[in-house]
Amino acid sequence: MSDTHDEVPWLHIYGQEGHHDPVLLVGTRRGLLTLINACLAALHEPPLGTTQQPAPHVYVNDGEGYEVQVTLVPSTEVMDTYAVPYSGRWAHDAEASLCDTWPRKAGWQPPPGETL
């Protein structure tokens, strides 16, 4: 394996199929550090803002890249507006719509006077 290959931030995130399933994060040192840095950047941003800096890119081992976006929400009430993240159809949130508001629940609107 070349040095260049080792410098690529490889990161796989295996989400939950259903309730109580583990989330598995697998990556190279550079990939995991990219994730950690995205989390730290989100903690320094205003709530409900994804990081203002360009989203870092990581890669799956097939060479496809994707952005790491981390969002800090200010409260449990706001967190409750997000659909559950399960991938198994049997565990999807009945109120969620993956078409228009994902990851928000269908019909969600910001409180009057707020833009989120």
Secondary structure, DSSP 4 states (H G I P E B T S, - for coil): --HHHHHS-BEEEE--SSTTPPPEEEE-HHHHHHHHHHHHHHHTSPTT-B-SSPPPEEE-TTS-EEE---B--S-HHHHTTBPP---SGGGS-TTB-TTTTTTBBTT--PPTT---
